[in-house]
Amino acid sequence: MPDRLLTERLRALPSVDALLRTPEALALRARLGAERLTTLAREVADELRGELRTRDGDGTKFTADEEEGSSNEKESVPTNEEESALSKDGFTREALLAEGARRLSLAAEREAAGGLRRVVNATGVILHTNLGRAPLSDAARRAVALEAAGYCTLEYDTETGARGRRGARADALLAELTGAEDALVVNNCAAAALLVLASLARDGETVVSRGELVEIGGDFRVPDVMAQSGTTMVEVGTTNRTRLSDYERAITERTRLVLRVHPSNYRIVGFTSAPTLSELARLAHERNLLLYEDAGSGALLDLAPFGLAGEPVIRESVAQGADAVTFSGDKLLGAAQAGLVVGRREVVERLRRHPLYRALRADKLALAALEATLNSYRRGEAAREVPVLRMLAATRGEIERRVRAFSRRLRPRLGGGALTFEITAGESAIGGGSAPTTHPPTALLALTHAALTASALEERLRRAAPPVIARILDDRVVIDLRTVSEAEEAELLDALASAASD
């Protein structure tokens, strides 16, 4: 570009102050604050300046080789109109100011999208780790918002006016529901495992089956946690078969703990065998050792009627003699993220007195959600009130009836017919490292757009407000209402109607 033309365009660039006086910037000031808004305005001005320097006289952009003075033949790069309004007729002061204001709004939108936002989970993955795992029940949401969000009795006893114990109510409910003598709540299940191992087996040995040394999502590796706790891992058996005699031979005077780990998202099938928990408990107690079970997702109810066989029921683990059992609060139990420990009173008390406990304890919001959810179990209403259990219990026929009713509401909203759909059979997933071989049958709404690829349509839904998270299957976007609440159906209809436009 001739120097004179470049100079003219650079002079037409809006100043940061001019950008901050635009209606778009004034509307953003209260949300972003003056300092952050100014920073974004500077970034937008710098971006525009840099773009002008890389444009030819007709508005096209130079390639990297041209910017470096390469002698290669010039290859112009077309301007993307969705990303920039700059063109050969758009370099006036007014056009550049309008473009700067537009980019400032987009920058603010991108920044807001990076935070924690509510989404509509239409994937059919019930415990979707990336989407926050278990949705809270209505009672748990009320407890968080109304009881715990402000001042609360986190560590205060209103009867005596003295300091109370954090989580005392949740501990009592957990002990009652599992048949354990005592319970303790920390901030997640990995923390619970670390606390148990550090408290009970540090500077000693922990015996564990080789087939249970699993890695769960988020880089949680059993051997790594054991190493961090200060215990020495002693592997026994083989990947697929471990006998009680393998444990017996491994026990020495340095052994402190016998560990059983539920494999969560990993299964070995076929030629397999392992001692029962009661057999391990008998061996451990004969040798004056403690038995610890990491039950993973855990469950307070037998979930076999829901189609989930093989998930540990915590009450049964306690009854079979485990001295400590850890499991998650935000998976099959259906509450907030928490690591739950139940077991013998003297064992749990050792954990409570350990210095690590203070670093790992749960906060008031998680405890409030957990208490409310456990109350649903105590009243015998969990299957009706806890969303995870309702989703697990939903049959394919029930979901298909919902999908057909939903499609009747959707069809009139689709306008010219760019978006078409059909109802097809499919499978949901449990997710969250639970029941990897269980795929509940479901009915899917399969979407096709005349002008968009499946990826583009999925992206359009993902950019809705609130974002709708769906799956792509056989080059179609599929919606699974198993994980969409009835209260969210109106928002899903709006998002699909918006996506139907060309």
Legacy VTK file of the C-alpha trace (Angstrom):
# vtk DataFile Version 3.0
C-alpha trace
ASCII
DATASET POLYDATA
POINTS 502 float
0.000 0.000 0.000
1.364 3.489 -0.829
2.637 5.322 2.219
0.213 8.190 1.671
-2.833 5.876 1.605
-1.658 4.005 4.676
-1.099 7.285 6.533
-4.619 8.457 5.684
-6.160 5.235 6.941
-4.136 5.223 10.126
-5.253 8.801 10.801
-8.848 7.642 10.426
-8.426 5.013 13.127
-10.588 5.725 16.192
-8.783 6.595 19.390
-9.296 4.517 22.509
-11.235 7.418 23.967
-13.534 7.516 20.927
-14.186 3.776 21.245
-15.049 4.196 24.911
-17.677 6.831 24.035
-19.580 4.578 21.599
-23.024 3.275 22.678
-21.638 -0.259 22.634
-18.876 0.647 25.086
-21.208 2.584 27.361
-23.503 -0.445 27.541
-20.558 -2.645 28.541
-19.089 -0.370 31.205
-21.241 -1.566 34.121
-20.617 -5.232 33.314
-16.871 -5.073 32.653
-15.763 -2.102 34.720
-13.917 0.915 33.353
-10.417 -0.551 33.641
-11.157 -3.814 31.838
-13.195 -2.022 29.171
-10.280 0.335 28.497
-7.910 -2.617 28.147
-10.203 -4.271 25.599
-10.552 -1.000 23.690
-6.765 -0.702 23.444
-6.550 -4.277 22.170
-9.203 -3.575 19.528
-7.428 -0.395 18.413
-4.111 -2.267 18.137
-5.796 -5.044 16.181
-7.291 -2.602 13.700
-3.954 -0.780 13.316
-2.133 -4.032 12.636
-4.751 -5.126 10.135
-4.536 -1.865 8.220
-0.777 -2.265 7.916
-1.194 -5.685 6.282
-3.785 -4.654 3.702
-3.290 -3.769 0.095
-4.991 -0.775 -1.442
-8.037 -2.834 -2.446
-8.652 -4.062 1.081
-7.211 -7.568 0.737
-4.605 -8.823 3.189
-0.975 -9.565 2.428
0.350 -13.027 3.183
3.088 -13.525 5.767
5.702 -13.758 2.986
4.678 -10.345 1.629
4.899 -8.744 5.055
8.453 -10.012 5.307
9.350 -8.626 1.897
9.460 -11.959 0.054
9.962 -11.905 -3.698
7.289 -14.577 -4.196
4.320 -13.691 -6.338
1.601 -11.922 -4.321
-1.325 -14.052 -3.141
-4.084 -11.985 -1.544
-6.204 -13.455 1.251
-9.923 -12.603 1.063
-11.471 -10.792 4.007
-13.924 -12.842 6.109
-17.025 -10.648 6.355
-18.154 -12.355 9.559
-14.872 -11.435 11.243
-14.341 -7.948 9.863
-16.374 -5.227 8.195
-13.245 -3.700 6.667
-13.294 -3.487 2.877
-12.014 -1.214 0.164
-14.951 1.118 0.845
-14.834 0.816 4.635
-11.803 2.841 5.726
-13.567 6.077 6.597
-13.405 7.391 10.145
-17.066 6.456 10.690
-16.663 2.932 9.296
-13.559 2.245 11.366
-15.260 3.495 14.518
-18.293 1.283 13.852
-16.016 -1.702 13.220
-14.070 -0.998 16.402
-17.281 -0.843 18.437
-18.441 -4.118 16.893
-15.170 -5.820 17.761
-15.299 -4.446 21.269
-18.718 -6.061 21.772
-17.471 -9.355 20.340
-14.432 -9.299 22.610
-16.698 -8.804 25.620
-18.943 -11.663 24.491
-15.974 -14.024 24.077
-14.698 -13.112 27.524
-18.101 -13.718 29.124
-18.422 -17.066 27.342
-15.241 -18.247 29.032
-16.804 -18.153 32.495
-19.156 -20.529 34.271
-22.500 -20.584 32.452
-25.628 -22.660 32.562
-26.096 -24.967 29.566
-28.786 -27.307 28.290
-27.294 -30.800 28.268
-28.894 -32.551 25.286
-26.132 -35.156 24.913
-27.823 -37.932 26.853
-24.706 -38.308 29.042
-26.180 -38.193 32.536
-23.008 -37.547 34.542
-21.252 -35.367 31.974
-17.936 -34.459 33.629
-17.340 -31.437 31.384
-20.825 -30.105 32.129
-20.682 -30.399 35.919
-21.785 -34.011 36.417
-24.955 -34.363 38.517
-27.518 -31.549 38.327
-28.801 -30.616 41.778
-32.319 -31.339 42.946
-34.730 -28.482 43.571
-34.267 -28.973 47.303
-30.473 -28.808 46.967
-30.662 -25.636 44.874
-32.896 -23.984 47.459
-30.537 -25.009 50.239
-27.557 -23.484 48.445
-29.333 -20.238 47.537
-31.431 -19.685 50.661
-29.611 -21.402 53.508
-25.894 -21.325 52.656
-25.271 -18.412 50.308
-25.274 -15.869 53.129
-24.354 -16.246 56.769
-25.171 -19.733 58.002
-24.500 -22.221 60.778
-21.426 -23.688 59.086
-19.511 -24.028 62.370
-21.978 -22.658 64.913
-24.328 -24.386 67.354
-27.458 -22.299 67.882
-28.456 -24.387 70.919
-25.331 -23.618 72.924
-24.048 -20.493 71.180
-20.677 -22.229 70.924
-18.615 -23.286 67.945
-20.048 -26.274 66.111
-18.443 -28.910 63.905
-18.372 -28.319 60.168
-20.475 -30.835 58.259
-21.901 -32.452 61.390
-25.390 -32.834 59.889
-24.109 -34.299 56.613
-21.844 -36.666 58.559
-24.774 -37.889 60.650
-27.003 -38.435 57.599
-24.268 -40.348 55.773
-23.667 -42.593 58.774
-27.389 -43.280 59.120
-27.936 -44.038 55.433
-24.909 -46.331 55.096
-25.006 -48.085 58.475
-21.549 -46.740 59.311
-20.461 -45.574 62.745
-19.200 -42.216 61.497
-18.654 -40.178 58.324
-16.608 -37.293 56.998
-16.942 -34.968 53.988
-14.048 -33.493 51.979
-13.966 -31.610 48.691
-13.721 -34.530 46.225
-13.187 -38.272 46.040
-9.490 -38.019 45.111
-8.993 -35.916 48.246
-10.815 -38.537 50.293
-8.511 -41.267 48.972
-5.431 -39.159 49.677
-6.594 -38.425 53.221
-7.334 -42.078 54.012
-3.998 -43.317 52.659
-1.982 -40.549 54.328
-3.744 -41.016 57.671
-3.801 -44.804 57.818
-0.822 -46.037 55.803
1.851 -43.353 55.581
5.396 -44.793 55.966
3.950 -48.281 55.633
2.724 -50.559 52.868
-0.653 -50.828 51.194
-1.556 -54.064 49.420
-3.681 -53.714 46.270
-4.579 -55.909 43.307
-2.708 -55.189 40.095
-6.014 -55.227 38.223
-7.286 -52.281 40.260
-4.464 -49.818 39.494
-6.660 -47.767 37.215
-6.547 -44.262 35.803
-9.821 -42.384 35.999
-10.700 -39.195 34.078
-8.759 -36.045 34.879
-5.442 -37.892 35.337
-6.463 -39.497 38.640
-4.107 -42.468 38.847
-4.302 -44.779 41.837
-0.500 -45.357 41.978
0.172 -41.595 41.867
-2.225 -40.854 44.718
-0.673 -43.639 46.775
2.802 -42.250 46.155
1.728 -38.743 47.213
0.194 -40.118 50.415
3.510 -41.549 51.564
2.465 -45.198 51.512
4.357 -47.874 49.590
2.214 -49.691 47.036
2.504 -53.482 46.974
0.899 -55.009 43.877
-0.523 -58.522 44.029
-2.073 -60.912 41.526
-2.370 -60.331 37.811
-4.394 -57.945 35.710
-7.372 -60.284 35.427
-7.066 -62.699 38.385
-6.124 -62.040 41.994
-6.521 -64.654 44.746
-6.852 -64.236 48.478
-3.570 -66.113 48.842
-1.850 -63.347 46.833
-2.824 -60.863 49.537
-1.787 -63.259 52.302
1.712 -63.692 50.914
2.188 -59.938 50.460
1.425 -58.985 54.074
4.509 -58.137 56.153
5.246 -56.296 59.372
5.242 -53.036 57.301
1.742 -53.573 55.945
-0.782 -51.039 57.222
-3.687 -51.290 54.836
-5.470 -53.620 52.424
-7.027 -51.643 49.588
-9.770 -52.504 47.127
-10.477 -50.077 44.280
-13.660 -50.098 42.241
-12.551 -49.883 38.568
-15.128 -47.148 37.687
-14.796 -46.566 33.921
-12.754 -49.728 33.311
-13.908 -53.341 33.130
-12.134 -56.677 32.696
-14.431 -59.426 31.430
-13.930 -63.098 30.718
-11.385 -65.134 32.681
-11.396 -63.079 35.872
-11.564 -63.599 39.630
-11.039 -61.586 42.816
-11.749 -62.096 46.514
-14.993 -60.729 47.888
-14.896 -57.715 50.154
-15.919 -59.858 53.141
-13.011 -62.229 52.452
-10.583 -59.309 52.349
-12.088 -57.927 55.570
-11.646 -61.233 57.350
-8.006 -61.509 56.235
-7.208 -57.885 57.150
-8.758 -58.133 60.599
-7.057 -61.472 61.339
-3.754 -59.704 60.678
-4.738 -56.605 62.683
-4.881 -54.502 59.526
-7.475 -52.087 58.161
-9.494 -52.639 54.980
-10.193 -49.600 52.807
-12.476 -49.598 49.763
-12.420 -46.804 47.200
-15.929 -47.309 45.814
-15.653 -44.628 43.112
-19.104 -43.371 42.135
-20.769 -45.276 44.926
-24.516 -45.570 45.429
-26.813 -45.297 48.412
-29.448 -47.436 46.674
-29.258 -50.679 44.738
-29.289 -49.364 41.178
-29.880 -52.733 39.499
-33.575 -51.849 38.955
-32.312 -48.772 37.065
-30.216 -50.982 34.781
-26.922 -50.445 36.636
-25.519 -53.727 37.905
-22.149 -53.990 39.638
-22.041 -50.536 41.222
-21.066 -50.810 44.912
-23.872 -50.105 47.373
-22.114 -48.353 50.244
-24.252 -49.901 52.983
-23.243 -53.360 51.737
-19.544 -52.423 51.773
-19.849 -51.302 55.381
-21.788 -54.433 56.322
-19.120 -56.661 54.749
-16.462 -55.241 57.035
-14.723 -52.358 55.292
-13.181 -50.075 57.908
-13.297 -47.067 55.568
-15.180 -46.529 52.313
-14.805 -43.486 50.059
-17.117 -42.415 47.230
-18.250 -39.346 45.300
-21.053 -36.958 46.131
-21.594 -35.628 42.594
-22.025 -38.872 40.686
-24.596 -41.590 41.360
-25.561 -40.056 44.696
-26.641 -36.952 42.750
-25.392 -34.090 44.916
-22.566 -31.533 44.747
-18.884 -32.363 44.269
-17.611 -33.946 47.475
-15.524 -36.849 48.698
-17.451 -38.918 51.227
-15.838 -41.186 53.808
-17.806 -43.608 55.978
-16.580 -46.288 58.332
-15.604 -47.197 61.855
-15.692 -44.329 64.355
-12.058 -44.572 65.478
-10.874 -44.714 61.858
-12.921 -41.683 60.748
-11.789 -39.773 63.824
-8.164 -40.350 62.815
-8.955 -38.748 59.469
-10.715 -35.821 61.128
-7.667 -35.106 63.320
-5.160 -35.331 60.472
-3.635 -31.946 59.430
-4.478 -32.667 55.789
-8.203 -32.643 56.550
-8.310 -28.876 56.985
-6.863 -28.387 53.494
-9.397 -30.787 51.973
-12.634 -30.051 53.808
-15.800 -29.132 51.905
-17.222 -25.623 51.736
-20.651 -24.472 52.928
-22.306 -24.579 49.473
-21.339 -28.204 48.846
-22.416 -29.187 52.347
-25.808 -27.507 51.923
-26.471 -29.314 48.637
-25.298 -32.606 50.114
-27.508 -32.288 53.218
-30.596 -31.548 51.136
-29.904 -34.480 48.802
-29.282 -36.883 51.692
-32.569 -35.744 53.237
-34.332 -36.890 50.056
-32.806 -40.342 50.528
-33.737 -40.373 54.192
-37.375 -39.568 53.391
-37.478 -42.276 50.712
-38.082 -39.691 47.971
-34.701 -39.780 46.202
-35.976 -41.667 43.143
-38.520 -38.907 42.567
-36.538 -35.836 43.660
-32.914 -36.474 42.618
-32.469 -35.696 38.877
-29.789 -38.348 38.269
-32.061 -41.100 39.542
-35.020 -39.802 37.512
-32.862 -39.812 34.366
-31.632 -43.341 35.086
-35.174 -44.564 35.638
-36.616 -43.078 32.425
-37.504 -45.811 29.902
-37.113 -45.569 26.159
-40.915 -45.463 25.801
-41.216 -42.557 28.213
-38.507 -40.590 26.420
-40.033 -41.329 23.015
-43.382 -39.938 24.176
-41.586 -36.768 25.316
-39.737 -36.497 22.005
-42.940 -36.865 19.978
-44.693 -34.209 22.048
-41.636 -31.960 21.706
-41.504 -32.467 17.924
-45.146 -31.401 17.597
-44.245 -28.114 19.291
-41.076 -27.755 17.230
-42.463 -28.296 13.731
-44.405 -25.003 13.486
-41.295 -23.093 14.663
-39.054 -24.233 11.808
-40.306 -21.819 9.172
-39.105 -22.510 5.637
-37.872 -26.018 6.297
-34.096 -25.538 6.302
-33.981 -27.642 9.473
-35.551 -31.087 9.284
-35.685 -33.870 11.839
-36.741 -37.416 12.506
-37.101 -39.539 15.625
-34.726 -42.473 15.820
-33.626 -45.089 18.332
-30.353 -44.527 20.177
-28.455 -44.946 23.409
-27.727 -42.668 26.346
-24.663 -42.959 28.594
-24.101 -42.856 32.339
-20.793 -40.940 32.221
-18.706 -39.715 35.140
-16.636 -42.904 35.227
-19.715 -44.934 36.172
-21.079 -48.088 34.532
-19.077 -47.888 31.276
-20.841 -50.912 29.794
-24.356 -49.609 30.509
-26.054 -47.662 27.700
-29.740 -47.027 28.445
-31.897 -47.195 25.291
-33.402 -43.876 24.312
-35.169 -41.994 21.531
-33.233 -39.287 19.705
-34.295 -36.243 17.741
-31.952 -36.343 14.714
-31.497 -32.943 13.004
-30.316 -32.043 9.488
-29.879 -28.506 8.111
-30.110 -27.835 4.371
-27.364 -25.183 4.406
-25.171 -26.277 7.317
-22.982 -29.256 8.022
-23.618 -31.195 11.207
-20.561 -29.539 12.756
-21.799 -26.057 11.829
-25.268 -26.787 13.201
-23.795 -28.171 16.433
-21.719 -25.000 16.755
-24.747 -22.802 16.171
-26.600 -24.561 18.988
-23.524 -24.304 21.200
-23.537 -20.524 20.694
-27.183 -20.142 21.699
-28.232 -18.487 24.954
-28.126 -20.645 26.977
-25.773 -22.904 25.016
-27.297 -26.201 23.891
-24.768 -29.039 23.998
-25.641 -31.856 21.604
-23.941 -34.817 19.892
-23.150 -35.618 16.270
-24.084 -39.117 15.141
-23.952 -40.339 11.527
-23.510 -36.770 10.225
-26.589 -35.537 12.071
-26.971 -33.528 15.250
-28.904 -35.581 17.785
-30.837 -34.371 20.822
-31.463 -36.735 23.749
-34.208 -35.474 26.056
-33.134 -37.868 28.814
-30.797 -35.152 30.104
-33.057 -32.187 29.290
-35.480 -31.212 32.029
-39.044 -30.342 31.109
-38.365 -26.804 32.343
-35.587 -26.476 29.730
-37.684 -27.584 26.761
-38.853 -24.041 25.957
-35.230 -22.840 25.746
-34.342 -25.807 23.564
-37.250 -24.977 21.237
-36.023 -21.378 20.937
-32.480 -22.510 20.159
-33.633 -24.953 17.476
-35.958 -22.377 15.913
-33.088 -19.877 15.771
-30.780 -22.492 14.260
-33.358 -23.227 11.547
-32.676 -19.901 9.831
-30.409 -20.006 6.742
LINES 1 503
502 0 1 2 3 4 5 6 7 8 9 10 11 12 13 14 15 16 17 18 19 20 21 22 23 24 25 26 27 28 29 30 31 32 33 34 35 36 37 38 39 40 41 42 43 44 45 46 47 48 49 50 51 52 53 54 55 56 57 58 59 60 61 62 63 64 65 66 67 68 69 70 71 72 73 74 75 76 77 78 79 80 81 82 83 84 85 86 87 88 89 90 91 92 93 94 95 96 97 98 99 100 101 102 103 104 105 106 107 108 109 110 111 112 113 114 115 116 117 118 119 120 121 122 123 124 125 126 127 128 129 130 131 132 133 134 135 136 137 138 139 140 141 142 143 144 145 146 147 148 149 150 151 152 153 154 155 156 157 158 159 160 161 162 163 164 165 166 167 168 169 170 171 172 173 174 175 176 177 178 179 180 181 182 183 184 185 186 187 188 189 190 191 192 193 194 195 196 197 198 199 200 201 202 203 204 205 206 207 208 209 210 211 212 213 214 215 216 217 218 219 220 221 222 223 224 225 226 227 228 229 230 231 232 233 234 235 236 237 238 239 240 241 242 243 244 245 246 247 248 249 250 251 252 253 254 255 256 257 258 259 260 261 262 263 264 265 266 267 268 269 270 271 272 273 274 275 276 277 278 279 280 281 282 283 284 285 286 287 288 289 290 291 292 293 294 295 296 297 298 299 300 301 302 303 304 305 306 307 308 309 310 311 312 313 314 315 316 317 318 319 320 321 322 323 324 325 326 327 328 329 330 331 332 333 334 335 336 337 338 339 340 341 342 343 344 345 346 347 348 349 350 351 352 353 354 355 356 357 358 359 360 361 362 363 364 365 366 367 368 369 370 371 372 373 374 375 376 377 378 379 380 381 382 383 384 385 386 387 388 389 390 391 392 393 394 395 396 397 398 399 400 401 402 403 404 405 406 407 408 409 410 411 412 413 414 415 416 417 418 419 420 421 422 423 424 425 426 427 428 429 430 431 432 433 434 435 436 437 438 439 440 441 442 443 444 445 446 447 448 449 450 451 452 453 454 455 456 457 458 459 460 461 462 463 464 465 466 467 468 469 470 471 472 473 474 475 476 477 478 479 480 481 482 483 484 485 486 487 488 489 490 491 492 493 494 495 496 497 498 499 500 501
